[in-house]
Amino acid sequence: MLGDGIAIVPTAPERIRNRDAHYPYRYDSYFYYLTGFREPEAVLVLAGGATPQSMLFCREKNVEREIWDGHRHGPAAARETFALDAAHAVNELDARMPDLLADRPAVHVHLGADAAWDARVLGWINAVRSRSRSGVAAPQDIRDVRVLLDDMRLLKDEHELALMRRAGEISGAAHRLAMQAARPGATEYEIEAVLQHEFRRCGAQAPAYTPIVAGGANACVLHYVENSATLADGDLLLIDAGCELDGYASDITRTFPVNGCFSGPQRAVYELVLAAQAAAIAVVKPGARWNDPHDAAVRVLAQGFIDLGLLQGTLDAVLEQESYRQFYMHRTGHWLGLDVHDAGEYKVGGAWRELRPGMVLTVEPGCYVRPGPGVPEAFAHIGVRIEDDALVTAEGCEILSSSAPKSVADIEALMRARDA
């Protein structure tokens, strides 16, 4: 894929939170995908040609710093542990890169993410150009390394899928515990703590994203993350939360009544969203197009909005005018993997991408009813989203998040059991 070119992939830098306290470190997903290496201050170089070579630049062993910050592999151990052809100290990178870039026709890098890194790469290329009179040629093409890697990351292998299945199991168990912990008078952050505790108790390193724990009207805020309100009797609670296990994300949303029993309007909206999700999941299979699940969900939702009196007109008119977007304004899914919104284009050559076995996507229709003119009062402030993680298989799809209950009967039975 590289030909005679060269690829340079750095990991993520450490980030200061405040003063000398750092945010929890998370490696760059592209870098980790290629190396499995989790330490900061590291760069992978892949050189193509007749004898391809992989090189890691990483921190040297340093006993004093390891006392403060923990274990470092160092170049020698990293080369052996991660099956690399060579490894060097990261402080040698600037000196070595001009020679590595010399006479390479193309360099594949991730430009645009960090201005300082871009300037550094261009500095190496300019250093090679300065040697042109000695017969050394600098790369003529600068290409986006993500073009090569995104399609690779879209198709998960068995190791990746095992991690994603386990992440789904952990997250599903956390959602079950959250349902049993919820009750009027509890706070959103208490329920968030239940989720976080179960993630860590089961070995996940972190949440895959900031959890959304949204009671009542907060559920109509798509990216609500304050998680500070007190839950009231009669509220629905929408939880969008998933863990990250060895880099791989789970992403699950469940919506349920705080008091354990859906009201009539809540149940009507919930059953509509559940039917829309079932319609979307039914078309997740090899050969389908990326947009097919979304189209299936929208059609069910639009008809449901008419039936509930939320919208007026015919189904065709509601779809053509997109008036359903008053209550459903987002897409039905996204790729899932090392990133919760994972790498990979959704269109190829202007057409929606064809689904293939090994792809993992979310299926997450919703309905969010804000009060307003023409909105029946009984439905005001009802927010429902149901989200699962679907692996495309040769036969259709496998739901990786099925351990989290989602039928009305299963949810109400689980919540009744909390008081037993």
GUPA-861826 format. One record per residue (C-alpha): x, y, z. Coordinates in Angstrom, 3 decimals. Layout:
<node><x>X</x><y>Y</y><z>Z</z></node>
...
This chain:
<node><x>0.000</x><y>0.000</y><z>0.000</z></node>
<node><x>2.896</x><y>2.355</y><z>0.683</z></node>
<node><x>4.866</x><y>1.397</y><z>-2.418</z></node>
<node><x>8.257</x><y>3.040</y><z>-1.982</z></node>
<node><x>6.762</x><y>5.720</y><z>0.255</z></node>
<node><x>6.934</x><y>6.209</y><z>3.991</z></node>
<node><x>4.284</x><y>6.698</y><z>6.679</z></node>
<node><x>4.765</x><y>8.642</y><z>9.911</z></node>
<node><x>2.149</x><y>8.122</y><z>12.647</z></node>
<node><x>2.580</x><y>9.834</y><z>16.037</z></node>
<node><x>0.637</x><y>8.971</y><z>19.146</z></node>
<node><x>-1.364</x><y>11.586</y><z>21.021</z></node>
<node><x>0.447</x><y>14.092</y><z>23.241</z></node>
<node><x>-0.200</x><y>14.389</y><z>26.944</z></node>
<node><x>-2.500</x><y>17.297</y><z>27.808</z></node>
<node><x>-2.334</x><y>19.572</y><z>30.837</z></node>
<node><x>-5.639</x><y>19.802</y><z>32.721</z></node>
<node><x>-4.571</x><y>22.544</y><z>35.096</z></node>
<node><x>-1.211</x><y>23.566</y><z>36.549</z></node>
<node><x>0.857</x><y>20.358</y><z>36.604</z></node>
<node><x>-2.093</x><y>17.919</y><z>36.554</z></node>
<node><x>-2.698</x><y>16.056</y><z>33.303</z></node>
<node><x>-5.858</x><y>14.698</y><z>31.764</z></node>
<node><x>-5.921</x><y>10.879</y><z>31.866</z></node>
<node><x>-3.731</x><y>9.814</y><z>28.977</z></node>
<node><x>-5.322</x><y>8.226</y><z>25.891</z></node>
<node><x>-3.092</x><y>7.151</y><z>22.977</z></node>
<node><x>-3.946</x><y>8.065</y><z>19.388</z></node>
<node><x>-6.250</x><y>5.450</y><z>17.849</z></node>
<node><x>-4.401</x><y>5.196</y><z>14.520</z></node>
<node><x>-1.077</x><y>4.782</y><z>16.268</z></node>
<node><x>-2.462</x><y>2.189</y><z>18.679</z></node>
<node><x>-4.146</x><y>0.278</y><z>15.851</z></node>
<node><x>-0.756</x><y>-0.203</y><z>14.189</z></node>
<node><x>1.385</x><y>-0.806</y><z>17.282</z></node>
<node><x>-0.534</x><y>-1.743</y><z>20.435</z></node>
<node><x>1.863</x><y>0.645</y><z>22.215</z></node>
<node><x>0.249</x><y>2.763</y><z>24.957</z></node>
<node><x>2.999</x><y>5.124</y><z>26.117</z></node>
<node><x>3.055</x><y>8.835</y><z>25.217</z></node>
<node><x>5.925</x><y>10.487</y><z>23.306</z></node>
<node><x>6.082</x><y>7.861</y><z>20.585</z></node>
<node><x>6.109</x><y>7.869</y><z>16.774</z></node>
<node><x>5.754</x><y>4.952</y><z>14.354</z></node>
<node><x>7.572</x><y>5.081</y><z>11.008</z></node>
<node><x>6.693</x><y>2.570</y><z>8.290</z></node>
<node><x>9.051</x><y>2.511</y><z>5.323</z></node>
<node><x>7.922</x><y>0.786</y><z>2.120</z></node>
<node><x>10.052</x><y>-0.615</y><z>-0.671</z></node>
<node><x>11.662</x><y>-3.953</y><z>-1.430</z></node>
<node><x>12.428</x><y>-4.515</y><z>2.271</z></node>
<node><x>9.667</x><y>-2.795</y><z>4.281</z></node>
<node><x>10.637</x><y>-1.743</y><z>7.771</z></node>
<node><x>8.742</x><y>-0.738</y><z>10.912</z></node>
<node><x>10.438</x><y>1.625</y><z>13.356</z></node>
<node><x>9.248</x><y>2.926</y><z>16.700</z></node>
<node><x>10.610</x><y>6.042</y><z>18.341</z></node>
<node><x>9.809</x><y>6.039</y><z>22.050</z></node>
<node><x>11.067</x><y>7.249</y><z>25.427</z></node>
<node><x>14.293</x><y>5.795</y><z>26.725</z></node>
<node><x>14.432</x><y>3.804</y><z>29.934</z></node>
<node><x>14.834</x><y>6.201</y><z>32.855</z></node>
<node><x>14.854</x><y>4.794</y><z>36.376</z></node>
<node><x>14.257</x><y>8.146</y><z>38.036</z></node>
<node><x>11.244</x><y>9.036</y><z>35.847</z></node>
<node><x>9.827</x><y>5.542</y><z>36.248</z></node>
<node><x>9.773</x><y>6.102</y><z>40.025</z></node>
<node><x>7.472</x><y>9.062</y><z>39.431</z></node>
<node><x>5.484</x><y>8.075</y><z>36.348</z></node>
<node><x>5.631</x><y>4.303</y><z>36.022</z></node>
<node><x>7.113</x><y>1.730</y><z>33.686</z></node>
<node><x>8.698</x><y>2.599</y><z>30.354</z></node>
<node><x>9.504</x><y>-0.085</y><z>27.823</z></node>
<node><x>12.454</x><y>1.731</y><z>26.286</z></node>
<node><x>13.480</x><y>1.099</y><z>22.665</z></node>
<node><x>15.068</x><y>-2.328</y><z>23.107</z></node>
<node><x>12.163</x><y>-3.897</y><z>24.966</z></node>
<node><x>9.597</x><y>-2.152</y><z>22.764</z></node>
<node><x>11.158</x><y>-3.580</y><z>19.616</z></node>
<node><x>10.987</x><y>-7.101</y><z>21.050</z></node>
<node><x>7.572</x><y>-6.831</y><z>22.723</z></node>
<node><x>5.749</x><y>-5.224</y><z>19.812</z></node>
<node><x>7.478</x><y>-7.153</y><z>16.999</z></node>
<node><x>9.083</x><y>-4.137</y><z>15.331</z></node>
<node><x>12.050</x><y>-4.152</y><z>12.998</z></node>
<node><x>13.788</x><y>-1.353</y><z>14.860</z></node>
<node><x>13.275</x><y>1.060</y><z>17.753</z></node>
<node><x>15.072</x><y>4.248</y><z>18.719</z></node>
<node><x>14.916</x><y>6.921</y><z>21.373</z></node>
<node><x>12.292</x><y>9.533</y><z>20.523</z></node>
<node><x>14.823</x><y>12.328</y><z>21.002</z></node>
<node><x>16.629</x><y>10.970</y><z>17.899</z></node>
<node><x>13.581</x><y>11.503</y><z>15.677</z></node>
<node><x>14.518</x><y>14.908</y><z>14.266</z></node>
<node><x>18.043</x><y>13.757</y><z>13.426</z></node>
<node><x>16.969</x><y>10.516</y><z>11.742</z></node>
<node><x>13.894</x><y>11.596</y><z>9.779</z></node>
<node><x>15.639</x><y>13.514</y><z>6.939</z></node>
<node><x>17.650</x><y>10.393</y><z>6.084</z></node>
<node><x>14.535</x><y>8.221</y><z>6.285</z></node>
<node><x>12.647</x><y>10.586</y><z>3.976</z></node>
<node><x>15.456</x><y>10.865</y><z>1.421</z></node>
<node><x>14.519</x><y>9.516</y><z>-2.020</z></node>
<node><x>11.023</x><y>8.564</y><z>-0.906</z></node>
<node><x>8.436</x><y>9.527</y><z>-3.541</z></node>
<node><x>5.614</x><y>10.059</y><z>-1.029</z></node>
<node><x>5.137</x><y>10.621</y><z>2.679</z></node>
<node><x>1.898</x><y>9.595</y><z>4.367</z></node>
<node><x>1.115</x><y>11.701</y><z>7.424</z></node>
<node><x>-1.857</x><y>13.014</y><z>9.392</z></node>
<node><x>-1.816</x><y>16.689</y><z>8.489</z></node>
<node><x>-4.139</x><y>19.257</y><z>9.990</z></node>
<node><x>-4.577</x><y>17.853</y><z>13.487</z></node>
<node><x>-1.674</x><y>19.669</y><z>15.143</z></node>
<node><x>0.012</x><y>22.735</y><z>13.671</z></node>
<node><x>3.240</x><y>22.106</y><z>15.566</z></node>
<node><x>3.447</x><y>18.545</y><z>14.234</z></node>
<node><x>2.721</x><y>19.726</y><z>10.686</z></node>
<node><x>5.554</x><y>22.250</y><z>10.930</z></node>
<node><x>7.880</x><y>19.558</y><z>12.209</z></node>
<node><x>7.133</x><y>17.238</y><z>9.275</z></node>
<node><x>7.609</x><y>20.062</y><z>6.788</z></node>
<node><x>10.907</x><y>20.896</y><z>8.478</z></node>
<node><x>12.163</x><y>17.366</y><z>7.823</z></node>
<node><x>11.088</x><y>17.568</y><z>4.180</z></node>
<node><x>12.819</x><y>20.923</y><z>3.781</z></node>
<node><x>15.971</x><y>19.446</y><z>5.312</z></node>
<node><x>15.944</x><y>16.803</y><z>2.561</z></node>
<node><x>15.335</x><y>19.452</y><z>-0.120</z></node>
<node><x>18.376</x><y>21.348</y><z>1.079</z></node>
<node><x>20.486</x><y>18.357</y><z>0.004</z></node>
<node><x>19.156</x><y>18.301</y><z>-3.575</z></node>
<node><x>22.510</x><y>19.323</y><z>-5.098</z></node>
<node><x>24.018</x><y>16.153</y><z>-3.698</z></node>
<node><x>21.465</x><y>14.105</y><z>-5.628</z></node>
<node><x>19.015</x><y>13.468</y><z>-2.816</z></node>
<node><x>15.322</x><y>13.848</y><z>-3.667</z></node>
<node><x>12.634</x><y>14.928</y><z>-1.191</z></node>
<node><x>9.116</x><y>13.415</y><z>-1.245</z></node>
<node><x>7.026</x><y>14.990</y><z>-4.008</z></node>
<node><x>3.665</x><y>13.893</y><z>-2.584</z></node>
<node><x>2.290</x><y>14.458</y><z>0.896</z></node>
<node><x>-0.665</x><y>12.158</y><z>1.423</z></node>
<node><x>-3.167</x><y>11.637</y><z>4.225</z></node>
<node><x>-2.265</x><y>8.416</y><z>6.027</z></node>
<node><x>-5.869</x><y>8.105</y><z>7.185</z></node>
<node><x>-6.938</x><y>7.244</y><z>3.636</z></node>
<node><x>-4.978</x><y>4.001</y><z>3.948</z></node>
<node><x>-5.948</x><y>3.247</y><z>7.532</z></node>
<node><x>-9.642</x><y>4.104</y><z>7.628</z></node>
<node><x>-10.709</x><y>1.243</y><z>5.371</z></node>
<node><x>-8.505</x><y>-1.129</y><z>7.357</z></node>
<node><x>-10.101</x><y>-0.038</y><z>10.625</z></node>
<node><x>-13.623</x><y>-0.473</y><z>9.243</z></node>
<node><x>-13.235</x><y>-4.261</y><z>9.081</z></node>
<node><x>-12.651</x><y>-5.751</y><z>12.530</z></node>
<node><x>-10.708</x><y>-8.982</y><z>13.016</z></node>
<node><x>-11.545</x><y>-11.644</y><z>15.603</z></node>
<node><x>-9.307</x><y>-10.100</y><z>18.275</z></node>
<node><x>-11.031</x><y>-6.743</y><z>17.882</z></node>
<node><x>-14.470</x><y>-8.331</y><z>17.892</z></node>
<node><x>-13.719</x><y>-10.279</y><z>21.065</z></node>
<node><x>-12.878</x><y>-7.007</y><z>22.800</z></node>
<node><x>-16.008</x><y>-5.333</y><z>21.460</z></node>
<node><x>-18.218</x><y>-8.215</y><z>22.556</z></node>
<node><x>-16.764</x><y>-8.030</y><z>26.057</z></node>
<node><x>-17.136</x><y>-4.235</y><z>26.113</z></node>
<node><x>-20.793</x><y>-4.712</y><z>25.161</z></node>
<node><x>-21.291</x><y>-7.227</y><z>27.976</z></node>
<node><x>-19.714</x><y>-4.905</y><z>30.541</z></node>
<node><x>-21.742</x><y>-1.918</y><z>29.380</z></node>
<node><x>-24.950</x><y>-3.958</y><z>29.276</z></node>
<node><x>-24.394</x><y>-5.075</y><z>32.870</z></node>
<node><x>-23.800</x><y>-1.457</y><z>33.880</z></node>
<node><x>-27.085</x><y>-0.385</y><z>32.278</z></node>
<node><x>-28.928</x><y>-3.132</y><z>34.160</z></node>
<node><x>-27.487</x><y>-1.933</y><z>37.462</z></node>
<node><x>-28.349</x><y>1.671</y><z>36.593</z></node>
<node><x>-31.973</x><y>0.687</y><z>35.999</z></node>
<node><x>-32.109</x><y>-0.990</y><z>39.376</z></node>
<node><x>-30.447</x><y>1.964</y><z>41.117</z></node>
<node><x>-32.765</x><y>4.607</y><z>39.664</z></node>
<node><x>-35.641</x><y>5.860</y><z>41.812</z></node>
<node><x>-37.365</x><y>9.168</y><z>42.515</z></node>
<node><x>-35.102</x><y>11.411</y><z>44.589</z></node>
<node><x>-31.862</x><y>9.940</y><z>43.276</z></node>
<node><x>-29.552</x><y>12.211</y><z>41.290</z></node>
<node><x>-28.269</x><y>11.763</y><z>37.779</z></node>
<node><x>-24.695</x><y>11.734</y><z>39.043</z></node>
<node><x>-25.464</x><y>8.884</y><z>41.450</z></node>
<node><x>-26.612</x><y>6.790</y><z>38.496</z></node>
<node><x>-23.524</x><y>7.852</y><z>36.544</z></node>
<node><x>-21.406</x><y>6.610</y><z>39.458</z></node>
<node><x>-23.105</x><y>3.197</y><z>39.236</z></node>
<node><x>-22.166</x><y>2.984</y><z>35.567</z></node>
<node><x>-18.574</x><y>4.085</y><z>36.120</z></node>
<node><x>-18.108</x><y>1.678</y><z>39.026</z></node>
<node><x>-19.283</x><y>-1.290</y><z>36.992</z></node>
<node><x>-17.059</x><y>-0.333</y><z>34.058</z></node>
<node><x>-13.956</x><y>-0.332</y><z>36.250</z></node>
<node><x>-15.017</x><y>-3.320</y><z>38.358</z></node>
<node><x>-15.179</x><y>-5.409</y><z>35.183</z></node>
<node><x>-11.777</x><y>-4.273</y><z>33.914</z></node>
<node><x>-12.669</x><y>-1.548</y><z>31.429</z></node>
<node><x>-10.177</x><y>1.301</y><z>31.570</z></node>
<node><x>-12.581</x><y>4.215</y><z>31.098</z></node>
<node><x>-15.901</x><y>5.304</y><z>29.657</z></node>
<node><x>-15.683</x><y>5.485</y><z>25.867</z></node>
<node><x>-17.185</x><y>9.000</y><z>26.048</z></node>
<node><x>-18.729</x><y>11.270</y><z>28.671</z></node>
<node><x>-21.865</x><y>9.466</y><z>29.876</z></node>
<node><x>-25.252</x><y>11.071</y><z>29.287</z></node>
<node><x>-27.580</x><y>10.542</y><z>32.258</z></node>
<node><x>-30.601</x><y>12.667</y><z>31.445</z></node>
<node><x>-33.813</x><y>12.654</y><z>33.431</z></node>
<node><x>-37.090</x><y>14.225</y><z>32.383</z></node>
<node><x>-36.724</x><y>17.198</y><z>30.038</z></node>
<node><x>-32.943</x><y>16.768</y><z>30.020</z></node>
<node><x>-33.462</x><y>13.755</y><z>27.752</z></node>
<node><x>-34.482</x><y>16.167</y><z>24.999</z></node>
<node><x>-30.949</x><y>17.661</y><z>25.032</z></node>
<node><x>-29.025</x><y>15.334</y><z>22.721</z></node>
<node><x>-25.578</x><y>15.883</y><z>24.256</z></node>
<node><x>-26.604</x><y>16.561</y><z>27.849</z></node>
<node><x>-23.637</x><y>15.761</y><z>30.134</z></node>
<node><x>-24.201</x><y>17.917</y><z>33.218</z></node>
<node><x>-25.702</x><y>14.900</y><z>35.021</z></node>
<node><x>-26.611</x><y>16.948</y><z>38.111</z></node>
<node><x>-30.426</x><y>16.977</y><z>38.337</z></node>
<node><x>-32.611</x><y>15.102</y><z>40.804</z></node>
<node><x>-34.849</x><y>12.425</y><z>39.305</z></node>
<node><x>-38.572</x><y>12.908</y><z>39.773</z></node>
<node><x>-41.429</x><y>10.441</y><z>39.988</z></node>
<node><x>-42.924</x><y>10.147</y><z>36.501</z></node>
<node><x>-39.698</x><y>11.032</y><z>34.692</z></node>
<node><x>-38.065</x><y>8.955</y><z>32.013</z></node>
<node><x>-34.308</x><y>8.547</y><z>32.376</z></node>
<node><x>-32.213</x><y>8.368</y><z>29.202</z></node>
<node><x>-28.733</x><y>6.884</y><z>29.677</z></node>
<node><x>-26.221</x><y>6.914</y><z>26.836</z></node>
<node><x>-23.072</x><y>5.263</y><z>28.165</z></node>
<node><x>-20.511</x><y>2.681</y><z>27.164</z></node>
<node><x>-17.108</x><y>1.555</y><z>28.351</z></node>
<node><x>-13.754</x><y>1.417</y><z>26.577</z></node>
<node><x>-11.910</x><y>-1.891</y><z>26.881</z></node>
<node><x>-8.312</x><y>-2.057</y><z>25.645</z></node>
<node><x>-9.052</x><y>0.825</y><z>23.308</z></node>
<node><x>-12.344</x><y>-0.459</y><z>21.890</z></node>
<node><x>-15.648</x><y>1.278</y><z>22.550</z></node>
<node><x>-19.142</x><y>0.192</y><z>23.403</z></node>
<node><x>-22.037</x><y>2.626</y><z>22.886</z></node>
<node><x>-25.443</x><y>1.829</y><z>24.391</z></node>
<node><x>-28.506</x><y>3.964</y><z>25.073</z></node>
<node><x>-31.478</x><y>2.879</y><z>27.135</z></node>
<node><x>-34.503</x><y>4.884</y><z>28.275</z></node>
<node><x>-36.694</x><y>3.794</y><z>31.168</z></node>
<node><x>-39.119</x><y>5.162</y><z>33.779</z></node>
<node><x>-37.569</x><y>6.280</y><z>37.051</z></node>
<node><x>-40.483</x><y>4.839</y><z>39.024</z></node>
<node><x>-40.351</x><y>1.548</y><z>37.106</z></node>
<node><x>-43.586</x><y>1.905</y><z>35.154</z></node>
<node><x>-44.117</x><y>3.608</y><z>31.775</z></node>
<node><x>-47.052</x><y>6.004</y><z>31.563</z></node>
<node><x>-49.367</x><y>5.720</y><z>28.546</z></node>
<node><x>-47.726</x><y>8.481</y><z>26.474</z></node>
<node><x>-44.235</x><y>7.370</y><z>27.499</z></node>
<node><x>-44.983</x><y>3.819</y><z>26.464</z></node>
<node><x>-46.443</x><y>4.941</y><z>23.135</z></node>
<node><x>-43.322</x><y>6.922</y><z>22.249</z></node>
<node><x>-41.011</x><y>4.201</y><z>23.542</z></node>
<node><x>-42.716</x><y>1.453</y><z>21.547</z></node>
<node><x>-42.504</x><y>3.646</y><z>18.438</z></node>
<node><x>-38.754</x><y>4.157</y><z>18.834</z></node>
<node><x>-38.282</x><y>0.450</y><z>19.550</z></node>
<node><x>-40.190</x><y>-0.429</y><z>16.364</z></node>
<node><x>-38.052</x><y>2.023</y><z>14.398</z></node>
<node><x>-34.906</x><y>0.419</y><z>15.773</z></node>
<node><x>-36.164</x><y>-3.064</y><z>14.891</z></node>
<node><x>-36.848</x><y>-1.915</y><z>11.329</z></node>
<node><x>-33.347</x><y>-0.465</y><z>11.080</z></node>
<node><x>-31.644</x><y>-3.550</y><z>12.515</z></node>
<node><x>-33.553</x><y>-5.771</y><z>10.082</z></node>
<node><x>-31.764</x><y>-4.180</y><z>7.118</z></node>
<node><x>-28.244</x><y>-4.338</y><z>8.590</z></node>
<node><x>-26.690</x><y>-7.052</y><z>6.453</z></node>
<node><x>-24.035</x><y>-7.517</y><z>3.769</z></node>
<node><x>-24.885</x><y>-5.699</y><z>0.564</z></node>
<node><x>-27.109</x><y>-3.115</y><z>2.242</z></node>
<node><x>-26.065</x><y>0.518</y><z>1.975</z></node>
<node><x>-25.037</x><y>2.639</y><z>4.921</z></node>
<node><x>-28.166</x><y>4.783</y><z>4.726</z></node>
<node><x>-30.651</x><y>1.884</y><z>4.569</z></node>
<node><x>-31.066</x><y>1.547</y><z>8.374</z></node>
<node><x>-31.615</x><y>5.295</y><z>8.684</z></node>
<node><x>-34.237</x><y>5.303</y><z>5.931</z></node>
<node><x>-36.036</x><y>2.353</y><z>7.534</z></node>
<node><x>-36.077</x><y>4.001</y><z>10.969</z></node>
<node><x>-37.242</x><y>7.378</y><z>9.613</z></node>
<node><x>-40.153</x><y>5.800</y><z>7.769</z></node>
<node><x>-41.428</x><y>4.091</y><z>10.930</z></node>
<node><x>-40.898</x><y>7.180</y><z>13.068</z></node>
<node><x>-42.594</x><y>9.523</y><z>10.610</z></node>
<node><x>-45.714</x><y>7.345</y><z>10.439</z></node>
<node><x>-45.677</x><y>7.057</y><z>14.210</z></node>
<node><x>-45.489</x><y>10.809</y><z>14.681</z></node>
<node><x>-48.601</x><y>11.129</y><z>12.495</z></node>
<node><x>-50.422</x><y>8.386</y><z>14.400</z></node>
<node><x>-49.622</x><y>10.002</y><z>17.763</z></node>
<node><x>-50.841</x><y>13.402</y><z>16.602</z></node>
<node><x>-47.390</x><y>14.990</y><z>16.773</z></node>
<node><x>-47.432</x><y>15.709</y><z>13.032</z></node>
<node><x>-50.159</x><y>16.283</y><z>10.470</z></node>
<node><x>-50.309</x><y>15.194</y><z>6.841</z></node>
<node><x>-49.482</x><y>12.111</y><z>4.809</z></node>
<node><x>-46.418</x><y>9.946</y><z>5.279</z></node>
<node><x>-45.077</x><y>10.941</y><z>1.875</z></node>
<node><x>-45.452</x><y>14.638</y><z>2.713</z></node>
<node><x>-43.790</x><y>14.286</y><z>6.113</z></node>
<node><x>-40.857</x><y>12.441</y><z>4.524</z></node>
<node><x>-40.517</x><y>14.830</y><z>1.599</z></node>
<node><x>-40.706</x><y>17.967</y><z>3.764</z></node>
<node><x>-38.590</x><y>16.360</y><z>6.521</z></node>
<node><x>-41.000</x><y>17.699</y><z>9.116</z></node>
<node><x>-40.187</x><y>14.612</y><z>11.204</z></node>
<node><x>-36.934</x><y>16.386</y><z>12.064</z></node>
<node><x>-38.824</x><y>18.404</y><z>14.690</z></node>
<node><x>-38.785</x><y>15.245</y><z>16.801</z></node>
<node><x>-35.936</x><y>13.233</y><z>15.246</z></node>
<node><x>-33.040</x><y>15.395</y><z>14.123</z></node>
<node><x>-29.997</x><y>13.094</y><z>14.102</z></node>
<node><x>-28.742</x><y>10.148</y><z>12.088</z></node>
<node><x>-29.510</x><y>6.558</y><z>13.040</z></node>
<node><x>-25.936</x><y>5.427</y><z>13.606</z></node>
<node><x>-22.190</x><y>5.723</y><z>13.179</z></node>
<node><x>-19.184</x><y>3.439</y><z>12.864</z></node>
<node><x>-17.884</x><y>2.003</y><z>16.144</z></node>
<node><x>-14.437</x><y>0.716</y><z>17.079</z></node>
<node><x>-11.319</x><y>2.306</y><z>18.548</z></node>
<node><x>-13.215</x><y>5.593</y><z>18.505</z></node>
<node><x>-16.839</x><y>5.842</y><z>19.554</z></node>
<node><x>-17.440</x><y>7.671</y><z>16.266</z></node>
<node><x>-15.006</x><y>5.456</y><z>14.452</z></node>
<node><x>-12.893</x><y>5.961</y><z>11.353</z></node>
<node><x>-14.260</x><y>5.371</y><z>7.869</z></node>
<node><x>-16.132</x><y>7.268</y><z>5.190</z></node>
<node><x>-19.885</x><y>6.842</y><z>4.868</z></node>
<node><x>-19.942</x><y>7.507</y><z>1.137</z></node>
<node><x>-17.571</x><y>6.173</y><z>-1.530</z></node>
<node><x>-17.605</x><y>7.711</y><z>-4.979</z></node>
<node><x>-20.750</x><y>9.642</y><z>-4.113</z></node>
<node><x>-22.731</x><y>6.527</y><z>-3.137</z></node>
<node><x>-23.535</x><y>5.290</y><z>0.369</z></node>
<node><x>-20.981</x><y>2.665</y><z>1.403</z></node>
<node><x>-21.956</x><y>-0.986</y><z>1.127</z></node>
<node><x>-22.015</x><y>-2.899</y><z>4.413</z></node>
<node><x>-19.616</x><y>-5.838</y><z>4.679</z></node>
<node><x>-19.041</x><y>-8.541</y><z>7.314</z></node>
<node><x>-16.727</x><y>-7.257</y><z>10.034</z></node>
<node><x>-18.105</x><y>-3.720</y><z>10.110</z></node>
<node><x>-19.577</x><y>-2.507</y><z>13.414</z></node>
<node><x>-22.113</x><y>0.300</y><z>13.591</z></node>
<node><x>-24.596</x><y>1.700</y><z>16.072</z></node>
<node><x>-28.359</x><y>1.717</y><z>15.499</z></node>
<node><x>-29.899</x><y>4.516</y><z>17.560</z></node>
<node><x>-33.221</x><y>6.079</y><z>16.557</z></node>
<node><x>-34.908</x><y>8.446</y><z>18.957</z></node>
<node><x>-37.777</x><y>10.838</y><z>19.608</z></node>
<node><x>-37.444</x><y>14.132</y><z>21.487</z></node>
<node><x>-40.632</x><y>16.060</y><z>22.164</z></node>
<node><x>-40.133</x><y>19.639</y><z>23.232</z></node>
<node><x>-43.288</x><y>21.608</y><z>24.070</z></node>
<node><x>-44.494</x><y>23.968</y><z>21.383</z></node>
<node><x>-47.406</x><y>24.952</y><z>19.162</z></node>
<node><x>-49.421</x><y>21.919</y><z>18.125</z></node>
<node><x>-47.547</x><y>19.525</y><z>20.438</z></node>
<node><x>-49.970</x><y>17.544</y><z>22.642</z></node>
<node><x>-49.224</x><y>18.373</y><z>26.272</z></node>
<node><x>-49.210</x><y>14.708</y><z>27.275</z></node>
<node><x>-46.053</x><y>14.144</y><z>25.174</z></node>
<node><x>-44.137</x><y>17.256</y><z>26.245</z></node>
<node><x>-40.587</x><y>16.662</y><z>27.554</z></node>
<node><x>-40.564</x><y>12.985</y><z>26.590</z></node>
<node><x>-37.153</x><y>12.033</y><z>25.243</z></node>
<node><x>-36.430</x><y>8.462</y><z>24.140</z></node>
<node><x>-33.395</x><y>6.947</y><z>22.420</z></node>
<node><x>-32.595</x><y>3.246</y><z>22.087</z></node>
<node><x>-29.113</x><y>2.365</y><z>20.854</z></node>
<node><x>-27.359</x><y>-0.919</y><z>20.180</z></node>
<node><x>-24.066</x><y>-1.965</y><z>18.622</z></node>
<node><x>-24.454</x><y>-4.130</y><z>15.506</z></node>
<node><x>-21.780</x><y>-6.301</y><z>13.909</z></node>
<node><x>-22.406</x><y>-7.056</y><z>10.247</z></node>
<node><x>-22.084</x><y>-10.818</y><z>9.742</z></node>
<node><x>-22.325</x><y>-13.072</y><z>6.707</z></node>
<node><x>-25.936</x><y>-13.885</y><z>7.643</z></node>
<node><x>-27.102</x><y>-10.446</y><z>8.778</z></node>
<node><x>-26.012</x><y>-8.843</y><z>12.017</z></node>
<node><x>-25.110</x><y>-9.683</y><z>15.600</z></node>
<node><x>-26.134</x><y>-7.297</y><z>18.379</z></node>
<node><x>-23.146</x><y>-6.855</y><z>20.696</z></node>
<node><x>-25.158</x><y>-4.993</y><z>23.352</z></node>
<node><x>-28.083</x><y>-7.390</y><z>23.772</z></node>
<node><x>-27.437</x><y>-7.891</y><z>27.503</z></node>
<node><x>-29.031</x><y>-4.503</y><z>28.232</z></node>
<node><x>-32.829</x><y>-5.032</y><z>28.407</z></node>
<node><x>-34.984</x><y>-2.908</y><z>26.131</z></node>
<node><x>-38.508</x><y>-4.330</y><z>25.858</z></node>
<node><x>-41.090</x><y>-2.643</y><z>28.061</z></node>
<node><x>-41.808</x><y>-5.938</y><z>29.811</z></node>
<node><x>-38.142</x><y>-6.697</y><z>30.500</z></node>
<node><x>-37.393</x><y>-3.194</y><z>31.769</z></node>
<node><x>-40.388</x><y>-3.070</y><z>34.091</z></node>
<node><x>-39.685</x><y>-6.586</y><z>35.406</z></node>
<node><x>-36.040</x><y>-5.716</y><z>36.137</z></node>
<node><x>-37.040</x><y>-2.546</y><z>37.951</z></node>
<node><x>-39.677</x><y>-4.335</y><z>40.012</z></node>
<node><x>-36.961</x><y>-6.718</y><z>41.147</z></node>
<node><x>-34.972</x><y>-3.858</y><z>42.714</z></node>
<node><x>-37.467</x><y>-3.662</y><z>45.577</z></node>
<node><x>-37.956</x><y>-7.401</y><z>45.989</z></node>
